[in-house]
């Protein structure tokens, strides 16, 4: 149904007040009808419709008015079933006759629509509302003429098959088992047969369908209502189709037998079973016996007993199973011991420790994890000390740690500072999502520098700006429209000026086009020129990138017997010349990167060895891969200086 709230712009406020007073003071239905049919403003027509109390006039408006809102508003005020029937018969607008049909309570009128409606959708909506079983039984019996095979052979029309879809809806509310059995036995329609079986409770008939019917969907529907455990166990053990066995297992009331069948049937997909009701001790036995880690994981997810879960963590050899158990444990002393344990496999530790940290809420313990281990990113989520989190968000080298620290920071001045200054777009965007100060969001929307893509340096994307502006949309819901308009004007004017400056800046080849404001500037000729320039720049950049790849491939071929690395995070590129020699030194005490390797000149750090997929040049080794290839100190020789700096390790 439609809302009675009417929204208007302030420009029309004076006229609106005059019309509102005039309509509210009128009790003449004919005059109100004339306004509802002829006034050029839809909201004035709506106000007139709201005042009309003659249902026949409202029905006439609902049928003949061209505005669907006005029609639906009129329908909402009509209560007479005969008038509503007339609207359903005559209205050309789908939403209007749907509203009218939903308000009819006379089931005989609804059945008339179900049998003779001018549109299939009218029939469908009508039959959905009928609950009188006698009417529904007669409706279905009239249509049971052709079996499913007739339609498969294409000897019957599409319209007749659609009638069976109406019967399927009717069968949902029929409990006459003789008719329901006839539908299943004669196989008129699969969907109808499945619905019929849901309302059949004769065990002998259901068992016969489950064991002998050719249609697997009939079998599944029959099993839902079978209560004989012996039959269910026989099906669960012997039926050739896996999903039929699964359905039978779910219905077996003897849990010990059900779990024994699950343990011995390795084709069963445990994730498809409803095993939440099975006793924890039986599930724990399944975990101990099963050799498939994925099945054990699903068993563990259904266990609630903490002692069983702890035993799984201590004894299971698969990290996925242990992780599933750890996620359900809330004993902090146990979880702390687990985090401090020495794991034989680092991969195992990376699965289990982050899961344990999610359920620990001791600030001092979590701070220690952040300062002294490589799992700090996962510990930050539960730390509540805002001053500590602010220090991480401002100073940590790991952008993911900075992002996680923002989760529990509420100081908007700090969030605004990060949103404007953090080098990583995803961190700035996370900060913006927590800011509610209007002026801060406006400032971010105007000043955000955007994100220059690594593989498309000629294009700048403004996702942070987009986030800020989506937060600013609440301004448009403020009743002080004048102030909102001023805000929007300021944003667009200053942003336009900044974009123009960027376009003419010394940063050649960079195109700064707002991410979602293109429509604001499409009429400006400078944008058209920039579009044309972009096509040329794209080709040039593509050629440059291709030439660079050729040079690097030649270099890799010439130094194929050497260990090569990529140098990043340098402040002064001029220090790096081909043939220059520098030291590389491990930084084992670095709290944010346990495999950090610094490039040093005269004991001063001037760069780092790349250690991420995004920054490592293909064919060279990351810091993590060379970390154990040398002692405390090693020398490198620079062999390539362009957009990337590549060096080779010098071994004694």
FISE-491121 format. One record per residue (C-alpha): chain; x, y, z; residue number from 1. Coordinates in Angstrom, 3 decimals. Layout:
# FISE-491121
  ch         x         y         z    i
   A         X         Y         Z  NUM
...
***
This chain:
# FISE-491121
  ch         x         y         z    i
   A     0.000     0.000     0.000    1
   A     1.090     3.558    -0.546    2
   A     2.057     6.084     2.120    3
   A    -0.135     9.104     2.885    4
   A     2.927    11.329     3.300    5
   A     3.230    13.963     0.555    6
   A     6.537    15.750    -0.102    7
   A     6.806    19.135    -1.841    8
   A     9.578    21.597    -2.607    9
   A     9.845    24.893    -0.663   10
   A     9.402    26.906    -3.880   11
   A     5.769    25.782    -4.023   12
   A     5.137    26.173    -0.307   13
   A     2.857    29.241    -0.520   14
   A     0.553    27.723    -3.174   15
   A     0.572    24.444    -1.292   16
   A    -0.707    26.109     1.910   17
   A    -3.544    27.785     0.003   18
   A    -4.617    24.531    -1.649   19
   A    -4.330    22.597     1.588   20
   A    -6.606    25.024     3.413   21
   A    -9.093    25.008     0.552   22
   A    -9.265    21.193     0.346   23
   A    -9.381    20.670     4.120   24
   A   -12.322    23.084     4.377   25
   A   -14.302    21.338     1.620   26
   A   -16.773    18.511     2.218   27
   A   -18.156    18.430    -1.335   28
   A   -17.141    15.068    -2.833   29
   A   -17.932    16.258    -6.365   30
   A   -15.665    19.305    -6.002   31
   A   -12.918    17.161    -4.481   32
   A   -13.337    14.629    -7.318   33
   A   -12.964    17.431    -9.868   34
   A    -9.675    18.531    -8.199   35
   A    -8.464    14.908    -8.008   36
   A    -9.088    14.394   -11.738   37
   A    -7.999    17.745   -13.213   38
   A    -5.359    19.512   -11.122   39
   A    -1.941    19.505   -12.763   40
   A    -0.041    18.894    -9.491   41
   A    -0.123    15.275    -8.334   42
   A     0.280    16.111    -4.632   43
   A    -2.797    18.386    -4.704   44
   A    -4.762    15.582    -6.389   45
   A    -3.530    13.223    -3.661   46
   A    -4.698    15.588    -0.912   47
   A    -8.147    15.749    -2.541   48
   A    -8.351    11.932    -2.778   49
   A    -7.501    11.690     0.914   50
   A   -10.513    13.904     1.721   51
   A   -13.057    12.003    -0.444   52
   A   -15.267     9.588     1.538   53
   A   -17.577     8.343    -1.252   54
   A   -16.272     4.867    -2.176   55
   A   -17.921     4.819    -5.620   56
   A   -16.080     8.044    -6.554   57
   A   -12.834     6.593    -5.182   58
   A   -13.344     3.432    -7.249   59
   A   -13.923     5.537   -10.394   60
   A   -10.670     7.454    -9.702   61
   A    -8.782     4.187    -9.118   62
   A    -9.938     2.847   -12.505   63
   A    -9.546     5.956   -14.653   64
   A    -6.737     8.112   -13.234   65
   A    -3.433     7.871   -15.082   66
   A    -1.226     8.384   -11.997   67
   A    -0.571     5.061   -10.232   68
   A     0.082     6.774    -6.885   69
   A    -3.322     8.511    -6.991   70
   A    -5.020     5.256    -8.034   71
   A    -3.426     3.249    -5.236   72
   A    -4.275     5.957    -2.720   73
   A    -7.916     5.742    -3.824   74
   A    -7.914     1.923    -3.597   75
   A    -6.578     2.053    -0.032   76
   A    -9.764     3.904     1.039   77
   A   -12.218     1.449    -0.604   78
   A   -13.644    -1.309     1.631   79
   A   -16.604    -2.595    -0.445   80
   A   -15.718    -5.958    -2.034   81
   A   -17.950    -5.378    -5.084   82
   A   -16.256    -2.056    -5.852   83
   A   -12.872    -3.671    -5.337   84
   A   -13.918    -6.436    -7.753   85
   A   -14.795    -3.776   -10.339   86
   A   -11.344    -2.179    -9.903   87
   A    -9.629    -5.553   -10.418   88
   A   -11.709    -6.155   -13.557   89
   A   -11.150    -2.749   -15.131   90
   A    -7.900    -1.185   -13.902   91
   A    -5.070    -1.329   -16.474   92
   A    -2.346    -0.778   -13.843   93
   A    -0.829    -3.921   -12.283   94
   A    -0.097    -2.380    -8.847   95
   A    -3.634    -0.954    -8.623   96
   A    -5.566    -4.170    -9.237   97
   A    -3.037    -6.066    -7.076   98
   A    -3.795    -3.705    -4.162   99
   A    -7.541    -4.075    -4.760  100
   A    -7.316    -7.871    -4.890  101
   A    -5.327    -7.966    -1.650  102
   A    -8.199    -6.116     0.120  103
   A   -10.982    -8.500    -0.997  104
   A   -12.097   -10.902     1.756  105
   A   -15.070   -12.613     0.023  106
   A   -13.660   -16.029    -0.974  107
   A   -16.393   -16.623    -3.580  108
   A   -15.347   -13.441    -5.403  109
   A   -11.729   -14.581    -5.126  110
   A   -12.617   -18.011    -6.541  111
   A   -14.390   -16.320    -9.451  112
   A   -11.139   -14.485   -10.194  113
   A    -9.122   -17.711    -9.805  114
   A   -11.303   -19.445   -12.413  115
   A   -12.133   -16.603   -14.799  116
   A    -9.627   -13.815   -14.179  117
   A    -8.549   -11.833   -17.263  118
   A    -4.865   -12.302   -16.393  119
   A    -2.886   -15.270   -15.047  120
   A    -1.403   -13.098   -12.299  121
   A    -4.920   -12.188   -11.097  122
   A    -5.731   -15.905   -10.879  123
   A    -2.488   -16.575    -9.010  124
   A    -3.029   -13.808    -6.411  125
   A    -6.656   -14.865    -5.921  126
   A    -5.985   -18.571    -5.330  127
   A    -3.232   -17.656    -2.813  128
   A    -5.838   -15.915    -0.601  129
   A    -8.439   -18.711    -0.535  130
   A    -8.478   -21.010     2.537  131
   A   -11.919   -22.662     2.101  132
   A   -11.034   -26.321     1.477  133
   A   -14.289   -27.213    -0.330  134
   A   -13.754   -24.436    -2.861  135
   A   -10.139   -25.511    -3.374  136
   A   -11.022   -29.219    -3.781  137
   A   -13.624   -28.411    -6.467  138
   A   -11.145   -26.083    -8.200  139
   A    -8.477   -28.805    -8.367  140
   A   -10.816   -31.638    -9.400  141
   A   -12.045   -29.662   -12.420  142
   A    -8.480   -29.435   -13.733  143
   A    -7.125   -32.950   -13.150  144
   A    -7.258   -34.153   -16.739  145
   A    -3.742   -34.743   -18.060  146
   A    -0.714   -36.491   -16.596  147
   A     2.850   -35.264   -16.591  148
   A     3.635   -37.535   -19.555  149
   A     1.030   -35.723   -21.669  150
   A     2.871   -32.450   -21.186  151
   A     6.286   -34.025   -21.761  152
   A     4.988   -35.357   -25.078  153
   A     3.940   -31.731   -25.888  154
   A     0.431   -32.862   -26.707  155
   A    -1.100   -30.301   -24.341  156
   A    -1.034   -26.515   -24.374  157
   A     1.062   -24.182   -22.285  158
   A    -2.090   -22.599   -20.789  159
   A    -3.203   -25.981   -19.446  160
   A     0.176   -26.514   -17.769  161
   A    -0.133   -23.072   -16.129  162
   A    -3.485   -24.144   -14.671  163
   A    -1.604   -26.897   -12.813  164
   A     0.620   -24.278   -11.175  165
   A    -2.585   -22.778    -9.736  166
   A    -3.597   -26.245    -8.528  167
   A    -0.235   -26.578    -6.780  168
   A    -1.008   -23.453    -4.747  169
   A    -4.485   -24.774    -3.939  170
   A    -3.132   -28.166    -2.793  171
   A    -1.112   -26.423    -0.045  172
   A    -4.386   -25.893     1.861  173
   A    -6.101   -29.231     1.031  174
   A    -6.103   -32.109     3.540  175
   A    -8.453   -34.535     1.734  176
   A    -6.087   -37.528     1.562  177
   A    -8.079   -39.394    -1.074  178
   A    -7.656   -36.483    -3.513  179
   A    -4.011   -35.993    -2.499  180
   A    -3.227   -39.693    -3.072  181
   A    -4.907   -39.528    -6.497  182
   A    -2.661   -36.590    -7.447  183
   A     0.469   -38.555    -6.472  184
   A    -0.588   -41.880    -8.016  185
   A    -1.656   -40.421   -11.359  186
   A     1.356   -38.077   -11.466  187
   A    -0.494   -35.104   -12.905  188
   A     2.278   -32.658   -12.106  189
   A     5.536   -32.970   -10.139  190
   A     5.192   -29.752    -8.100  191
   A     1.571   -30.593    -7.300  192
   A     2.533   -34.110    -6.236  193
   A     5.278   -32.834    -3.919  194
   A     2.830   -30.436    -2.226  195
   A     0.250   -33.228    -1.932  196
   A     2.733   -35.508    -0.145  197
   A     3.397   -32.806     2.450  198
   A    -0.223   -33.128     3.641  199
   A    -0.441   -36.943     3.517  200
   A     0.179   -38.796     6.807  201
   A    -0.858   -42.379     5.870  202
   A     2.357   -44.261     6.705  203
   A     1.698   -47.238     4.415  204
   A     1.182   -44.959     1.407  205
   A     4.229   -42.810     2.238  206
   A     6.480   -45.852     2.668  207
   A     5.319   -47.234    -0.691  208
   A     6.182   -43.909    -2.385  209
   A     9.571   -43.718    -0.650  210
   A    10.545   -47.244    -1.667  211
   A     8.934   -47.655    -5.079  212
   A     8.176   -44.345    -6.800  213
   A    10.404   -43.472    -9.733  214
   A    10.547   -39.736    -8.936  215
   A    13.299   -38.912    -6.419  216
   A    11.535   -35.671    -5.409  217
   A     8.439   -37.674    -4.478  218
   A    10.670   -39.943    -2.376  219
   A    12.187   -36.981    -0.526  220
   A     8.789   -35.432     0.134  221
   A     7.384   -38.747     1.394  222
   A    10.343   -39.319     3.765  223
   A     9.577   -36.003     5.503  224
   A     6.374   -37.496     6.959  225
   A     7.544   -41.086     7.631  226
   A     7.844   -41.866    11.365  227
   A     8.781   -45.592    11.166  228
   A    12.474   -45.807    12.190  229
   A    12.954   -49.305    10.698  230
   A    11.930   -48.074     7.237  231
   A    14.057   -44.935     7.555  232
   A    17.097   -46.957     8.644  233
   A    16.635   -49.328     5.698  234
   A    16.474   -46.367     3.283  235
   A    19.467   -44.662     4.950  236
   A    21.593   -47.800     4.611  237
   A    20.533   -49.185     1.263  238
   A    19.070   -46.546    -1.049  239
   A    21.360   -45.974    -4.076  240
   A    20.872   -42.185    -4.172  241
   A    22.946   -40.224    -1.661  242
   A    20.537   -37.330    -1.060  243
   A    17.672   -39.769    -0.331  244
   A    19.860   -41.495     2.275  245
   A    20.722   -38.075     3.759  246
   A    17.053   -37.140     4.126  247
   A    16.291   -40.502     5.814  248
   A    19.197   -40.041     8.261  249
   A    17.806   -36.678     9.363  250
   A    14.440   -38.287    10.201  251
   A    15.803   -41.245    12.221  252
   A    14.928   -40.710    15.895  253
   A    17.592   -43.144    17.236  254
   A    20.656   -40.871    17.253  255
   A    23.168   -43.668    17.918  256
   A    22.070   -45.556    14.802  257
   A    21.996   -42.343    12.755  258
   A    25.571   -41.430    13.729  259
   A    26.741   -44.982    13.048  260
   A    25.297   -44.758     9.516  261
   A    26.998   -41.374     9.004  262
   A    30.338   -42.796    10.179  263
   A    30.184   -45.703     7.726  264
   A    28.755   -43.902     4.697  265
   A    31.584   -41.772     3.303  266
   A    29.495   -40.497     0.401  267
   A    27.250   -38.554     2.777  268
   A    27.801   -34.793     2.519  269
   A    27.717   -33.790     6.158  270
   A    27.228   -30.101     5.366  271
   A    23.855   -31.016     3.811  272
   A    22.661   -32.766     6.999  273
   A    20.801   -31.181     9.895  274
   A    22.922   -32.591    12.762  275
   A    22.440   -29.814    15.338  276
   A    20.019   -31.992    17.342  277
   A    22.468   -34.911    17.709  278
   A    24.037   -35.412    21.158  279
   A    27.530   -33.874    21.567  280
   A    29.089   -37.151    22.771  281
   A    27.996   -38.909    19.556  282
   A    29.310   -36.072    17.404  283
   A    32.615   -36.128    19.311  284
   A    32.958   -39.848    18.560  285
   A    32.414   -39.075    14.886  286
   A    35.202   -36.478    15.029  287
   A    37.606   -39.036    16.535  288
   A    36.752   -41.763    14.015  289
   A    36.401   -39.918    10.706  290
   A    39.476   -39.561     8.482  291
   A    38.052   -36.758     6.337  292
   A    39.008   -33.313     7.713  293
   A    36.090   -31.583     6.012  294
   A    33.516   -33.923     7.564  295
   A    35.202   -33.534    10.975  296
   A    34.954   -29.759    10.614  297
   A    31.181   -29.944    10.156  298
   A    30.829   -32.287    13.138  299
   A    32.834   -29.861    15.301  300
   A    30.629   -26.925    14.225  301
   A    27.606   -28.770    15.662  302
   A    29.259   -29.515    19.061  303
   A    28.407   -27.191    21.977  304
   A    30.296   -28.860    24.840  305
   A    33.480   -26.855    25.586  306
   A    35.406   -29.835    27.013  307
   A    34.921   -31.798    23.786  308
   A    35.995   -28.789    21.747  309
   A    39.177   -28.354    23.817  310
   A    40.042   -32.005    23.317  311
   A    39.626   -31.570    19.563  312
   A    42.024   -28.583    19.619  313
   A    44.624   -30.527    21.596  314
   A    44.483   -33.752    19.579  315
   A    43.290   -33.162    16.018  316
   A    46.020   -32.948    13.393  317
   A    44.185   -30.714    10.921  318
   A    44.301   -26.930    11.329  319
   A    40.845   -26.412     9.758  320
   A    39.214   -28.727    12.313  321
   A    41.063   -27.070    15.200  322
   A    40.128   -23.607    13.935  323
   A    36.420   -24.583    13.847  324
   A    36.695   -25.772    17.475  325
   A    38.644   -22.701    18.660  326
   A    36.006   -20.354    17.197  327
   A    33.426   -21.883    19.590  328
   A    35.588   -21.746    22.745  329
   A    35.304   -18.741    25.085  330
   A    37.589   -19.904    27.924  331
   A    40.203   -17.114    27.799  332
   A    42.835   -18.880    29.916  333
   A    42.765   -21.852    27.538  334
   A    42.898   -19.569    24.503  335
   A    45.858   -17.579    25.926  336
   A    47.812   -20.809    26.472  337
   A    46.967   -21.789    22.908  338
   A    48.261   -18.482    21.500  339
   A    51.538   -18.889    23.434  340
   A    52.031   -22.499    22.318  341
   A    54.900   -23.387    19.959  342
   A    53.343   -24.922    16.849  343
   A    55.356   -27.282    14.682  344
   A    53.688   -25.890    11.536  345
   A    53.482   -22.169    10.827  346
   A    50.491   -22.760     8.560  347
   A    48.751   -24.497    11.471  348
   A    49.489   -21.520    13.731  349
   A    48.151   -19.021    11.183  350
   A    44.833   -20.890    11.121  351
   A    44.398   -21.356    14.865  352
   A    45.922   -18.286    16.573  353
   A    43.845   -15.597    14.751  354
   A    40.696   -17.610    15.589  355
   A    41.721   -17.723    19.267  356
   A    42.471   -13.983    19.408  357
   A    38.924   -13.173    18.272  358
   A    37.576   -14.590    21.569  359
   A    40.137   -12.959    23.899  360
   A    39.255    -9.584    25.458  361
   A    42.180    -8.990    27.864  362
   A    43.668    -5.651    26.749  363
   A    47.119    -6.165    28.295  364
   A    47.503    -9.608    26.715  365
   A    46.316    -8.358    23.313  366
   A    48.664    -5.345    23.441  367
   A    51.558    -7.706    24.094  368
   A    50.539    -9.718    21.018  369
   A    50.440    -6.539    18.906  370
   A    53.876    -5.371    20.091  371
   A    55.728    -8.667    19.973  372
   A    54.204   -11.027    17.400  373
   A    53.140   -11.106    13.766  374
   A    49.488   -11.718    14.731  375
   A    48.879    -8.145    15.900  376
   A    46.364    -7.446    13.159  377
   A    43.971   -10.001    14.663  378
   A    44.507    -8.898    18.272  379
   A    43.567    -5.276    17.511  380
   A    39.896    -6.081    16.952  381
   A    39.195    -6.610    20.673  382
   A    41.432    -3.895    22.182  383
   A    39.444    -1.067    23.786  384
   A    42.333     1.241    24.850  385
   A    41.756     4.094    22.392  386
   A    45.092     5.851    23.039  387
   A    47.001     2.658    22.165  388
   A    44.894     2.142    19.050  389
   A    45.503     5.746    17.947  390
   A    49.270     5.204    18.151  391
   A    48.943     2.083    15.982  392
   A    46.659     3.840    13.480  393
   A    49.072     6.753    13.124  394
   A    52.457     5.028    13.239  395
   A    52.227     1.361    12.250  396
   A    53.883     0.425     8.942  397
   A    51.355    -2.340     8.240  398
   A    48.296    -0.773     6.581  399
   A    46.092    -3.709     7.614  400
   A    46.992    -3.124    11.272  401
   A    46.205     0.573    10.872  402
   A    42.842    -0.332     9.354  403
   A    41.964    -2.792    12.150  404
   A    42.979    -0.249    14.811  405
   A    40.347     2.150    13.467  406
   A    37.575    -0.249    14.469  407
   A    37.510     0.969    18.088  408
   A    38.659     4.578    17.589  409
   A    35.932     7.181    18.050  410
   A    37.945    10.428    18.219  411
   A    36.718    12.175    15.057  412
   A    39.674    14.568    14.918  413
   A    42.034    11.567    14.685  414
   A    39.776     9.815    12.189  415
   A    39.663    12.959    10.041  416
   A    43.458    13.285    10.174  417
   A    43.854     9.670     9.036  418
   A    41.189    10.066     6.343  419
   A    43.129    12.990     4.879  420
   A    46.733    11.805     5.318  421
   A    47.058     8.008     5.364  422
   A    48.907     6.786     2.241  423
   A    46.617     3.753     1.774  424
   A    43.182     4.253     0.263  425
   A    41.522     1.369     2.142  426
   A    42.644     2.875     5.487  427
   A    41.357     6.337     4.562  428
   A    38.068     4.826     3.447  429
   A    37.693     2.897     6.737  430
   A    38.299     6.119     8.673  431
   A    35.684     7.982     6.630  432
   A    33.100     5.275     7.345  433
   A    33.325     6.154    11.073  434
   A    33.097     9.956    10.711  435
   A    29.780    11.705    11.307  436
   A    30.909    15.340    11.401  437
   A    29.428    17.104     8.365  438
   A    32.215    19.616     7.903  439
   A    34.929    16.955     8.203  440
   A    33.194    14.878     5.509  441
   A    32.907    17.931     3.251  442
   A    36.619    18.627     3.692  443
   A    37.507    15.003     2.858  444
   A    35.190    15.033    -0.160  445
   A    36.974    18.118    -1.507  446
   A    40.588    17.294    -0.593  447
   A    40.921    13.515    -1.045  448
   A    43.832    12.919    -3.459  449
   A    42.357     9.749    -4.925  450
   A    44.084     6.461    -5.677  451
   A    46.510     6.014    -8.564  452
   A    46.369     2.417    -9.756  453
   A    49.632     0.465    -9.960  454
   A    48.884    -1.062   -13.350  455
   A    47.047     2.015   -14.718  456
   A    49.074     5.027   -13.533  457
   A    47.239     7.313   -15.932  458
   A    43.927     6.901   -14.026  459
   A    42.986     8.203   -10.554  460
   A    40.018     6.716    -8.659  461
   A    38.150     8.559    -5.891  462
   A    36.684     5.776    -3.748  463
   A    37.368     7.654    -0.493  464
   A    35.578    10.708    -1.861  465
   A    32.677     8.469    -2.801  466
   A    32.534     7.081     0.754  467
   A    32.537    10.599     2.229  468
   A    29.766    11.725    -0.083  469
   A    27.607     8.709     0.672  470
   A    27.870     9.723     4.344  471
   A    27.001    13.291     3.397  472
   A    23.712    12.182     1.845  473
   A    22.102    12.477     5.268  474
   A    22.330    16.234     4.728  475
   A    19.805    15.982     1.932  476
   A    17.271    14.536     4.375  477
   A    17.661    17.586     6.631  478
   A    14.590    19.886     6.415  479
   A    16.881    22.935     6.119  480
   A    17.145    22.587     2.334  481
   A    18.702    26.026     1.880  482
   A    21.696    25.071     4.023  483
   A    22.029    21.759     2.210  484
   A    22.071    23.519    -1.136  485
   A    24.879    25.752     0.095  486
   A    26.864    22.695     1.185  487
   A    26.434    21.029    -2.195  488
   A    27.387    24.241    -4.015  489
   A    30.566    24.595    -1.949  490
   A    31.580    20.992    -2.559  491
   A    31.046    21.166    -6.310  492
   A    32.651    24.607    -6.784  493
   A    35.841    23.925    -4.793  494
   A    36.195    20.392    -6.183  495
   A    35.878    21.714    -9.716  496
   A    38.617    24.277    -9.078  497
   A    40.922    21.647    -7.596  498
   A    40.307    19.264   -10.490  499
   A    41.120    22.000   -12.982  500
   A    44.389    22.740   -11.156  501
   A    45.309    19.071   -11.123  502
   A    44.650    18.715   -14.835  503
   A    47.081    21.537   -15.639  504
   A    49.665    20.502   -13.024  505
   A    53.225    19.412   -13.760  506
   A    52.181    15.809   -13.192  507
   A    52.071    14.953   -16.882  508
   A    49.799    12.242   -18.107  509
   A    47.605    12.003   -15.005  510
   A    43.878    12.346   -15.611  511
   A    41.874    13.396   -12.526  512
   A    38.186    12.746   -13.172  513
   A    35.838    12.470   -10.183  514
   A    34.680     8.900    -9.616  515
   A    30.949     9.562    -9.456  516
   A    30.607    13.230   -10.425  517
   A    31.185    12.898   -14.164  518
   A    27.603    14.034   -14.790  519
   A    28.335    17.376   -13.098  520
   A    30.932    18.263   -15.690  521
   A    29.906    16.528   -18.917  522
   A    28.957    19.845   -20.498  523
   A    32.402    21.300   -19.872  524
   A    34.645    21.330   -22.940  525
   A    37.767    20.662   -20.898  526
   A    36.440    17.232   -19.979  527
   A    35.939    16.392   -23.654  528
   A    39.530    17.445   -24.365  529
   A    40.798    15.345   -21.456  530
   A    38.880    12.339   -22.762  531
   A    40.627    12.652   -26.121  532
   A    43.996    13.115   -24.432  533
   A    43.355    10.032   -22.296  534
   A    43.126     7.799   -25.363  535
   A    46.584     8.914   -26.543  536
   A    48.098     8.626   -23.076  537
   A    46.661     5.116   -22.645  538
   A    48.416     3.904   -25.789  539
   A    51.721     5.563   -24.813  540
   A    51.622     4.107   -21.320  541
   A    50.805     0.677   -22.696  542
   A    53.798     0.867   -25.029  543
   A    56.072     2.050   -22.208  544
   A    54.916    -0.779   -19.964  545
   A    55.505    -3.309   -22.732  546
   A    59.063    -1.995   -23.356  547
   A    59.805    -2.096   -19.619  548
   A    58.675    -5.722   -19.413  549
   A    60.963    -6.632   -22.333  550
   A    63.955    -4.994   -20.600  551
   A    63.252    -6.758   -17.298  552
   A    62.863   -10.128   -19.055  553
   A    66.291    -9.660   -20.741  554
   A    67.790    -8.736   -17.377  555
   A    66.344   -11.846   -15.723  556
   A    67.776   -13.999   -18.505  557
   A    71.258   -12.475   -18.089  558
   A    71.203   -12.959   -14.303  559
   A    69.350   -16.266   -14.189  560
   A    71.991   -17.829   -11.894  561
   A    71.841   -14.953    -9.366  562
   A    69.406   -14.198    -6.553  563
   A    67.569   -10.987    -7.528  564
   A    65.458    -8.710    -5.327  565
   A    63.236    -5.626    -5.752  566
   A    64.010    -2.449    -3.781  567
   A    61.073    -0.332    -2.533  568
   A    60.237     2.393     0.024  569
   A    63.232     4.538    -0.955  570
   A    63.201     8.240    -0.077  571
   A    65.972     9.268    -2.478  572
   A    66.069     7.408    -5.770  573
   A    69.243     9.245    -6.842  574
   A    71.252     7.154    -4.331  575
   A    70.632     4.078    -6.447  576
   A    72.817     3.831    -9.541  577
   A    73.714     0.805   -11.596  578
   A    76.717    -0.885    -9.965  579
   A    76.157     0.712    -6.519  580
   A    76.880    -1.580    -3.553  581
   A    74.751    -1.547    -0.389  582
   A    74.263    -3.715     2.690  583
   A    70.996    -5.516     3.464  584
   A    70.266    -6.292     7.106  585
   A    67.502    -8.325     8.746  586
   A    65.209    -6.530    11.213  587
   A    64.032    -9.382    13.490  588
   A    62.777    -6.914    16.127  589
   A    60.448    -5.169    13.690  590
   A    57.011    -5.598    15.399  591
   A    55.086    -5.082    12.165  592
   A    56.999    -7.319     9.743  593
   A    58.886   -10.306    11.135  594
   A    60.708   -10.817     7.804  595
   A    61.656    -7.189     7.152  596
   A    65.022    -6.643     5.385  597
   A    66.431    -3.110     5.318  598
   A    68.786    -1.680     2.670  599
   A    71.470     0.368     4.441  600
   A    74.144     2.866     3.476  601
   A    76.590     3.889     6.231  602
   A    74.302     2.130     8.741  603
   A    71.351     4.326     7.714  604
   A    68.216     2.656     6.342  605
   A    67.514     4.045     2.854  606
   A    65.023     1.444     1.519  607
   A    63.519    -1.996     2.046  608
   A    63.427    -5.292     0.152  609
   A    59.962    -5.812    -1.365  610
   A    57.925    -8.518     0.369  611
   A    54.412    -8.440    -1.129  612
   A    52.936    -9.756    -4.359  613
   A    51.999    -6.229    -5.385  614
   A    55.516    -4.781    -5.076  615
   A    57.817    -7.686    -5.999  616
   A    58.838    -7.619    -9.681  617
   A    57.975   -10.939   -11.302  618
   A    61.124   -13.086   -11.471  619
   A    62.758   -11.563    -8.379  620
   A    62.579   -12.900    -4.818  621
   A    60.671   -11.399    -1.898  622
   A    62.231   -10.611     1.485  623
   A    60.480   -13.648     2.942  624
   A    62.097   -15.988     0.387  625
   A    65.674   -14.720     0.897  626
   A    65.411   -14.215     4.662  627
   A    67.185   -17.500     5.432  628
   A    69.643   -17.340     2.511  629
   A    72.197   -15.150     4.336  630
   A    73.406   -14.430     7.878  631
   A    73.019   -11.180     9.757  632
   A    74.524    -9.074     6.963  633
   A    74.865    -9.293     3.186  634
   A    75.777    -7.018     0.263  635
   A    73.756    -6.272    -2.870  636
   A    74.668    -4.726    -6.224  637
   A    72.161    -2.562    -8.087  638
   A    71.746    -3.848   -11.656  639
   A    68.612    -2.063   -12.901  640
   A    67.189     1.401   -12.182  641
   A    63.975     2.558   -13.839  642
   A    60.461     2.697   -12.402  643
   A    61.613    -0.357   -10.454  644
   A    64.997    -0.896    -8.789  645
   A    66.406    -4.425    -9.028  646
   A    69.557    -5.690    -7.294  647
   A    71.439    -8.981    -6.975  648
   A    72.777   -10.567    -3.781  649
   A    76.588   -10.781    -3.419  650
   A    77.695   -13.883    -1.510  651
   A    81.214   -14.396    -0.103  652
***
